[in-house]
Amino acid sequence: MTSDDQGGSDRPSTGGGEPNAAPTPRRFAFALATAVPFIAYMVTGSGLPYWLDAAELVAAAVDLDISHPPGQPLFALVARCFALLPLGALDQRVMLASASCTALAAGLLYRAIDQSLARVTALDPYASAALSLAASWVACLSTPIWFQAVRAEVYALQLLGTCFVLERVGAYLDGRNGKHAAPLHHAALALGLILGNHHLVALLLMPAFFWACLSVMGTRRRRALLQLMAFGSLGLFTYAYLPLRALARPPMNLGSPTDPHAFFWVVSGRVYGSTVATVDARPLDELYAEVLILLVQSLQVPAVLAAVAGFYLLLRNPAGRATGTLWLLTWLCNFAVAGAMGLTLTNPDRWGYLAPGIASFAASSTLLVGLLLEALPAASRALLQKVIGTLVALGVLLAALPAARRCDLSGFTAADDFDDRRRRALPARSVVVATTPQCVFSHWGGRATEALRPDLVLMPLPFVAYPGKATQLVDRHPVLRELTAGYLRDPASFVAALRTLAARRPVLVELDTRLPLSLYPHLTPEGLLYRVHPEPVTAAQLRRAMAAESEALAFRRRSLGASDRESARQALWLHYVAALHREAHGQRAAALRELQAALSAFPEDRWLRRLAAELTASPSPIDLRPLLTAD
């Protein structure tokens, strides 16, 4: 690889061409790149737990616990440091970890793009700093990244590590003449660390990283490779947290990785292996089109077109080929995996996968603007570059206002409102059989942060089959012995165990399509859960229970109109399973009312439409078994 290939060392230097020149505007821009997003995240951040994995990750931070595979050890350690801060509620402290990591990522992304501009252009230092600042804001104030910063999630920490790696690889390209490999050692250490946070997203950086490594190896290839492997392995030592912490038997301890087999099961994420092929069965062209739609929504059409043109010009220009290759490889790997996984427009967790690609497009579009500004008339070039750079940065802030509205969780209370009915209002000494990860995580989060309802016994059905979980449950709650054994044996045994336990103490289940249909005759609605009865319920029992749930029914209908889409989806699911339950008891009119309420908010939902069509078409009871597969 020649010096021209690595950034054009023969370019004239005018102050902007040296990364360390004119430090004052660059330091000020770095401060703005970090501070402005941080303030935005804190203003819009949630003080209460959000849906999805947020409550589980808060519990992992508070208790130094082991969350779902691959365990996220780095997140637990970092978030635990924030949980110790005497600042507000525990949920808010862990959200502060996300906000801080994303804000620091914005600063590092600014540095990485500024380095790229310095390698490729000879811009005025002020203009280069302003453009790089705008690019970091374009990425980190976009909806997919902003939403990771306002709730407890692993993607904020992952983005911080990603931007650090890109900045360090860029720093190595700047030091190409001396072949000084220290920045790559730093990048290798960071890669090892974020492999202990979300290893799939970290692996997407490998092609860009190893491409940069090829030039440092040279004639001492073996020694250089061993050095990089050593630094990367040092970062991987975060995984030692999993078996060490599992030995202490923390409350969640998912996978119980105390032996090599269980450790590999957790770290490899083997539990997802059987579902990967069915995560999204749509055609690949539709999946990739959805990724492009989300990219366009995040950056807007002009920025996306500018990014494509920027990649093209950089790869054609010897002075920008190395820089263009770095950013293009980052985006291509990100795009390939995000599309193949079925990244959806409605799932904010999946948005986190796209963060490196958004950063790459922001960098490329900015590099195109920098190349164009170099073509300005020489007499007024410096002044025009400063003015345009400033206007671009201000324009980006104005363009970020819609994202602020979409990501604002400052008034979010929906998950806590659901908890009022799924936990706080339950009878004393209840056994709660939770059938969805969301409900389980809410219980674990409430126990960790507020010690809510210690009298309740939770059976986390989605995790009972995890290594060691059944034994752990029975050891802590002997009352679950027969229930756990029945669940692992067969559906009939599970239903029998539920009925037996319901004769001794209150048993409530979260109704879900994965529960056996034979259980439905023994259920009556109670709040947002369903009470299990030892014997089949009578018509009088069902009428009394349905009459008493008027408040819960009103709550479900209000939730359908929530501005937050995930809260509306939670209510939608409650209406769907309620309709199934009503139909199983011969309450056709009540089932249709549940479906009509849900269809008013989600008229295109195929499962709602299918069930409504069958109930409307057939006057006799229908076979519900084909409808117990909705996800």
N, C-alpha and C positions, 0 to 999 in steps of 0.2 A: 504494500500500500504506500503510495507516494505521498509527499507532503501536500500536493495539490488535492489529492483525494481526501485528505483529512482536514480540509477546511480552508485551503488557499492561503498559505503563509506568505505568498508573494503579493497579497493585497496591500495597497497603501493604507497607512494608519493615520487617522485624523482625530484621535481621541476617542471616538466611538468604536474604533476597530479593536481597541484593547479592552478586555473585560474589566480590568481593574482601574481604568482611567476614570477621572471625574467621580470619585466615590460618593460625594454628597448627594447628587440627585438619585443615585442608585440606592443608597441607604434609605433615603426618604421614601422612595418608591417601594422598597421592600417593606418598610413599616406600614405604608398604606395598603399594600397587597395583603398583609396579614390582618391589620386592625379593622379595616372596613368590613370584610366578610365576618370576622369574629363578632363585631357589634351587630351585624345583620342576623347572624345565627342566634345570638343571645336574646335579641328582641323577639324573634319568631320561634324560639325553642319551647319545648314542652316541659312543664314542671311535673307532669303526671305520666305514667307509662303509656306508650303507644301500643298499637296492635302488633301482630306478627311476633318477632323474637325479642322485642324490647324488654318485656318483663323478665324473661329467662336470662338475658344478658345482664340485667341489673342484679338479679339474684346471684349470678356467677361472680360479679364484681364485689358484692357485699360479703358473700360467704367464701370467696376464693374457691368457687365450685367448678365443676366440669360441665360445660354446656353440650349441646348436641354435636355429633361428629361434624368436623374433625377436632372438636374440643376447644378451639380458639384460645390456647394458653396465653398468648401474648396479650390479647384483649383483656383477659381476666386480670392479669398482672397490672397493666396500665390503668384500667378502669378502677381497680382497687385503690390505687394511689389517689385518684380523684374522689372516690367514695369516702376517704378519710378526711377530706376537707370539711371544715365546719361552715358550709355554705348551703343553706336551704335543705330541701328534702333529698333523700338518697337518690331517687329517680332523677332529680335535677342535677345532682353532682355527676352522675354517669353521662347524662346528656351533655354536661360541660366538657367531658372528655372528648365526645364526638365533635363538639364545636371547636375546641382547641386544636384537635388534630387536623380538622379540615382547614382551619385558618392558617396553621403552619404549613399545610400542604400548598395553600395558595401562595404563600411567600416563597416556598421552594420552587414552585412552578414558575413564578415570576423570574427567579434567578436562572432557571434552566432556559427559559425563552430569551432572556436578556443575553445569556452566553451565546445562544444560537444566532441572535441578531449581530452580536459582535464578531462572530466568526464569518458571517456571510455578507454583512454590509459594513459601510463606514458611516453610519448615521451619527448625527449629533447626539451626545450622551443623554441630554434631556429628552430628546425625541425617542431614543431607544428605550429609556426607562419608562416613558409614558405609554409606549406601545406594548411593552412587556407587561406593564401593570394592567392595561386594558385586557390583554389576553388572559391573564390569570383570573381576572374578574369574570370574563366571558365564561370560562370553564367552571369556576367555583361558585358563581352565583347563578348557574343554570339549575333548572329544577331537579335533574337526577342527582347532582352532587349536593345541592343545598339540602335536599330532603334527608340525606345521610347525616347531616350535621345537627339536625334539630331533634334527634331521638337517639336512644341507645342502639348502636349498630356497629358491626365490625368494619364496615366499608370505609368509614372515616379514617380509622387507623390505617387501613390498607392503602388508602389514597396518599396518606402522609409518607408511608414507606415507598410507594411507587414514585412519587415526585422526588423523594430523596435520591432514589436510584437514577432517575433521569438527570437530575442535577449533577450527580457525581460522574456519570458517564460523560455528560457535557464538559465538566471540568477536566476530565482526562483528555478529551479531544482538544481542549484549549492548551494543554501542556504536552502536545504531541511531539515537539522537537526534542524534548529531554527524555521521552519515553518513561516518564515518572508514573508508576502504576498505583500510587497511593489512593487516588480517587476510585479506581476500580476495586481496590481492597475494601474501601468504605461501602461501595455499592454491593459487593458480594456479602458483606456482613448484614446490610439492610435486607438483602434478598432472603438470607437465611432467617432473619427475624420475622419478616412478613409471611414466610412460608409457615410460620407458627401462628398465623392469624387467619388467613384464608388462602390455602395453598394453591387453589385453582387460579385465582386472579394473579397471584405472584408468579405462577408458571408462565403466564402470558408475557411477562417481561423478559423471559430467558432468551428468545431469539435476538432481541435488540442488545441485551447485555453481552451475549457471547459473540455477536458480531463485533462489538467494540473490543472484546478481549483478544480477537485474532491478531490485532496489530501489536499488542503488548507482549505476546509470546515470543515472536521472532525466533532467534537461535536458541534462546533459553526456554523453550516451550515447556519442558517438563517442570522446571522449577516454578515458572510463572503459573502454570496450571495448579500445582500443588499449593501455592500460596493462596490462590483464589478459592480453592476448595477448603482450605483451612479456615479462611475467614467466613465462608458460607456455613461451614459446619459449626462454627462458634455460635452463629445466630440460631441454628437449629437446636441448640441446647435448651431453648425454651420448652421444647417438648418433654424435657425431664420433669416439668411441672406436673404433667398428667399422672404418671404412676405415683409420684411422691404425694401429690394431693389426694389421690384415690385411696391411698393407705389410711388416710384420716377419716374416710367415709363421710364426705360432706353430704348435705341434704339431697342434691340432685344426682351427682356422680353418674352421669349418663355413660354407659359402656363399662364402667368400673375397670379402667385399664391398669390393673395391678399385675397382669402377667403378659408375656409377649403376644399371645393370641388376641387377647382383648385389646391390648395397646394398638396392634396393627388394625384391628377391626374399627377402632375409633378413628385413628389417624387417616386411614384410607377412605373413610366414609363409605364402607361397604354396604351399609344399610340402604343407601340410595341406588345401589347397583341394579336392583330389580325394577326400579321405577324410572330410570333414565330414559329408557326407550319409549315410555308412555307419558313422559312429562308433557310433550306437545306433539301431537300426531299430524299437525298441519304440514303441507308441502314446504320444502326448504326455501323455495323462492318467496313464499308468503312470510316465513319467519325472518328472512333477511330483509325483506321489504319493511317489516315492522321495526327492525333495528334502525334502518335508515330514516323512517318516519320519526322515531324518537330522537335521532341525532338532529334532524332538521328542526324539530320542535324545540330542542335545547339550544341550538346555536343560530337558528334562523337561516333562511335560504342564502342570503348574500355571504354569510360567513362560511357556509358549507362549500359553496362554489369557489370562494376565495381559497379555501383549504385545498381543494382538488387542484386548482391552478398552481398553488404554491408548491405542492408535491411535484408537479410536473416540471416547473421551472428549476427547482432545487436539484432534481435528479439529472437534468440536462446541463447544469452548470457545475464544472469541476470544483469550483470554490464552495459550493453548497451541497455537494453530493453526500458527504459524510453526515451532515446535519439532517438532510432530507431522509436519508436511509434510516437514521435513528428514529425519527418521528413516524415515518411510514411503517416500519416494522412494528412499532408499538401499536399503531392503529390497526394494521392488518390482522395481527394475532388476536387483538381484542374483538374485532368485528367478526372474525371467523368463529370464535368460541361463543360469543354472545348470541349470534344468530342460530347456531346449531343447538344451543340449549333452549331456544324458544323464549327469548327475552320478551316480556309482554308489556304493553303500554300501561296496564293497570296495576302491576305489581311493583311497588317501590323497592323491594329487596332486589329484584332483578336489575333495577336501574344502576345499582352499585357496580355491576359488572362492566358497565359501559364507561365508567369514569376515566380510565386511561385513554380510551378512544376519543372522548370529548377533549381531554387535555391535548392530545396530539393534533386534532383538527384546529383547536384554538392556536396552537403554536404555528402550524403551517399557514393559516390565514394571516397571521401577524407577520410572518416572514415575507409573504407576498407583498403586504403593504410596505414593509421596509425596503424591499427591492424597488418598488414603484417610487417611493420617496427619494431614492437615490437618483432617479432620473429627472428630478426637478431642476430648473435653471440654477446655475451655480451662484448667480448674484444674490438670490434670495433663498437659497436652499436651506440654510440653517434655521432662519426664522420660520419658513413655511413648515419645516419638519416639526418644530416645536409646537406651532399652532395646531397643526393637524393631529399630532400625537395627543395633545391636551384635549382636543375636541372628541377624538375617538374614545379616550378614557371616560369623559363625561357622558358621552352617548351610551356607553356600555352600562353605566350606572342607571341611566333612565330606562334602558331596555330591560333591566333586571327587575323592575317593579312588578310585572305580571308573575314572575317566579316567586317573589316575596308573598304575594297573595296565595299562590298555590301551596306554598310550603309552610305557611303560618300555622303553627300548632300551639301558639301562646294561650289560646282559650280552649284547647282540646281537653275534654273531660269524658268522652264517650266510653273509653275502656274502663274507667273508674265507675261510670254509671252502670255498665253491665255487671261489674263486680258487686255492686250493691245488691243485685238480685241473684247472683250466682254464688255468693259467699256470705256477705254480711247479714242477709235476712234469713238464712237457713236455720232450721230447728237445731237445738243443742245436740251435740254428739252425732251429727249426721255423718254418714259415709257418702262421699261424692265420687261417682264414677265418671271421670272426664274422658270423653272420646276424641277430642281434637287437641292437637298440640297447643292451640291458642288458649283454650280454657286451662290446660295444665300449667302453661307458663304464667298465666294470670294468678293462679293460686300460689305458685312458687315465688313469684315476685312480691305478692302481698305478704307472704310469710317472712320473706327476707327483709323487707323494708319497714313493715309495720307490725310484725308478729300477729297478723290478723287471724282470728278464729283458730286458736291452737286446739280447740276441742274437735275440730273437723278432721276426718281421716280421708285423704285423697288417694284414689286409685288411678294413676296416670296410664290409662289403657294404651295409648300409642307407644309407650316405652316399656311395657311389662316384658316384652320378649327381648329387650336389650340384654347383653351379657351381664349377669349378676344382679339385674334389677329386681327380679321376682324374689330372690333370696333376701335382698335388702328390704323390700317392702314387708315381707312376712316377719323378719326380725324386728322391725320397728313397729309394726302394727299386726299383731297376731290375729286380729279380727279379720284380716284379709286372706288368711291361709286358704280356706275353702274356695273363696272367690278367685284367687290367683290360680289355684290348681284347676278349677273349672274352666277358666278362660283359656289356659294353655292346653286343655284337653279337647274340648269341642263346644259348640254353641249351646247344645242342650244342657250340658253340665254347668255352663256359665249361668244360664237362665235359672236353673234349679238352685244354684248357690245364691244368686241374687234374691230369690224368693225366700229362701231359708233365713238369710241375714235380715231381710226386711221384716220378719216376724219378731226380731229382737231389738232393732233400733232403726231410726229413719235412714232410708237409702234413697238417694236421688241420683239420677243419671242425666247426662247431657245427651239428648236424643240425637242420633246420627244414623245415616244410612248403613253404617257398618255394624250396627246392633242387630241381633237376630229378630226377624219378624215375629217369632213366637213370644217375644217379650212385650210387644205392644198391648195385648189385652190386659196386662198387669200394670199399666202406666196411666197416671192422671197428671195433667199439667199442674205445676206449682212454681209460679214465677217464670223464670227462663229455663228451669230444669223440669224433670218429670219424676214424680214419686213412684217408687216400686211398691206394689202390694203383693202379699203372699198368695192371694187368690185372684182370679180374674175379677176385674172391677165390674160393678153393676151399673146399669143405666143411671140410677139415682146418684151413685158416687161420681160418675162422669159429669152429670149435669151440675152438681154442686161445685166440682173442681173448675169447670169451665166458667161458671158464674163468678167464681172468686178470682179469676185471672184477668178481670177487666183492666186493671192497672197495667199488668204486664203486656196485654194486647195493645193498649194505647202506647206503651213505651216502644214496642216493636214497630208500630206504624210511624211513630215520630222518628225513629232511627232510620227508617227507609229514606227519609228526606234529608238526612245529614249531608252537609256540604263535603265532609270527608268521605271519599268513596269507600274506604275500607270499613268504616262503621256501617255504611249502608249495606255492604256485602254481608256483614255479620247478621244484620237484621233480616236480610233476604233469606239466608240459610235457616234462620229460626222459623220463618213463615213456611218454607218448603217442607221441613220435617214436621211442622205442626199440621200441615195439610195431609201428609201421609198418616199421621197418628189419627186425625179425625176420620179419614176414610177407613182406616183399619177398624174403627169402632162404629162404622155405619153412619157417621155424621157428615153426609155429603154436602149439605148446605154450608156447614161450618168450614169444611175443607175448601170449598170454592171461595168463601169469603177470605180465607188466608191467601189463596192464590191470587185473587183479584187485587188485594192490597199490595202484594209483592210485584205483580205485573204493572201496577201503576207507576212504579219506580224503575223496573227493569223489564220493559215490554219485549225485549229481544232475547231474553234468557231462554235457551232451548229447553232446559229441564222444566221450568215453569210452564212453558207453552205446551210441552208434551203431556204433562200431568193434567193441565186444565182441559186439553182436548179430549183426553180419555175419560175424564170425569163427566164432561159435558155430553159425550157421545153415547155413553153406556149408562142405562138406568140401574143396572145391577152392580153389585160390588166388583171391582176390578182386581186383577192380579198385581199386587204391589211389588213382587220380587224383581221384575225387570227395572223398577224405578229405584232400587236400593243400591245403585252404582254411581250416583251423582257425586262429584267431587268438587 
